[in-house]
Amino acid sequence: MKISHHPFLILAAACALHAPTHAQTAAPVVFDLDFTTGAAALPKTAKVIGGEWRGGWVPTDNGQRIEIDAGREIRNGSLEVTFTRSNWSDDVRAYTLPEWFYNAKVINLFEKGDLSGESIQFQVYSRQRIENNQAIVSGGGWQQKIGKWSDYVCDGRTPMTVRLEWKDGRVACTDVKGQTASGGKQPTKLRYVALGGERRRPGSALGMRFLAARLIDLDQGAAPAARDWSKAKITPQKEVPLAAETVPAGARTRVVFDLDLTKGVSVLPKSAWVRGGQWEGGWRVTANRERIVLDPGYPIKNGALEVAFTRKDVPATAEKIDVVSVHETPNIDHTDLHGDAFVLRIGASETNMGLQAGIKTFSKERIPVHFGEGWGQRFGQHEDWVLDDKTPHRFRFEWRNGRMFFNDSKGRTFRCEKDCDNYLDRLRFVALGGDRYDGGPSLVGARFLRVKLEDFDAPEKR
């Protein structure tokens, strides 16, 4: 899609980027960029770090951004940014995307070219979906939550605009619903724009597609009216739906898969995804953010997961490692509104307490109780681990009629006894080695030998 520009606006923006710094020759429109026309829309002063041009600019990994030099300091001005949002975490392939970092500063203005000094920032935290905040805006020593997360239209096609303004000693932000918050002490030397993220924090605005950006110098007179995006036809960023939420037609067995990983990668179904690791008598975790994800293709209301793996004498690499987990949604991270999760956690905290591991369950229905946690129980002794890389440790997760059970490597059975029933009933995506929680650490040295998933509701094979 290409939206035409008025010749005067194009000329004004071009002149503004190369004009002398004195006020008499500056134009109110410093730049007015339509990203839907591709990279050619950018001025020569712009830098693009990663991302894709797909009906606009789309960040596809953390650490990606567009940086634009306005060419001069703007003492009083405004920045308008138009974008669409997709709820990428509910896409069936979400587990192949980068980890969701703690925060992403998605729309930024800075004083200096290294993106430091005075600044105004519109930032999105991972916890904001839970707290139902649209964003946090900050500048001039002022910080405030603004709007609601539910204000976003996450269909990948609806344009939304955020406006940042600094004028008359105040900072102001107008959110996607047109609501304005203001405060703080106005920055006076803003020049550099960063979209998608910034340098000091690695998070980028995954799920956003940037359509346009317009920078106005309010000291140079009234600006022309902004483009009207209300009737623009935007192709959705993604159109891959989740599979039907029923037992597939023709299912005739309770065993969804039973994989002998010692036979190598060839035993994996086509729907499996492997990130890193090595195949050596099973699948070995060699570094953080390595995992295997298995998708049965539909949510399992009542079922069981069995896993066997060996361990080496390698110190835990993180405080919290969800070494085996099964999730409702492909985001495979329970720190957001992403449904049910059942995890086996091993990390420094268990080791320091002399314990073997911990069980945790989470559910969207329990938000905002600590990310929806329902059952948390540590078990065993650290000495229960045999770290010879030969002895298999076997664990079994079971969820039946909303109740949760767990068998540890010593054959002991645990059950959630209090305030846990009737909410864990839609598990689907199995993650081995680690999930995406807390930056995605994995249990380095673990070697997975077998994984089996059962569906108790599918009929027996005859």
BELTA-V859993 format. One line per field, one symbol per residue. ss: DSSP state (2 for helix, 1 for strand, 0 for the rest). burial: 1 if it has 9 or more other ideal C-beta (glycine too) atoms within 8 Angstrom, else 0. A space follows every 10 residues. Layout:
ss->???
burial->???
This chain:
ss->0000002222 2222222200 0022200011 1111222022 2000001110 0110001100 0000111111 1111001111 1111110222 0002220000 0011111111 0000000011 1111100222 2000111110 0111110022 2000100001 1111111001 1111000001 1110000001 1111101000 0001000111 1111111222 0000000000 0000000000 0000000000 0000111111 2220222000 0011100110 0011000000 1111111111 0011111111 0100000000 1111111000 0000000000 1111110222 2200001111 1102220002 2211111110 0222000100 0011111111 0011111000 0011100000 0000001111 1100002220 0000001111 1111100000 00
burial->0010000011 0111111010 0000011111 1111110000 1110010111 1010011111 1111111111 1111011111 1111110111 1101100011 1011111111 1100100111 1111110111 1011111111 0101011010 1100010011 1111111001 1111110000 1001011011 1111111100 1011111111 1111111110 0011000010 0101011000 0000000000 1000011010 1000000100 0111111000 0111100111 1111110101 0111111111 1100011101 1111111111 1111110111 1111111001 1000111111 1111011000 1111100111 0101000000 0011111111 0111111110 0001010001 0011111111 1111111011 1111111111 1111110100 00
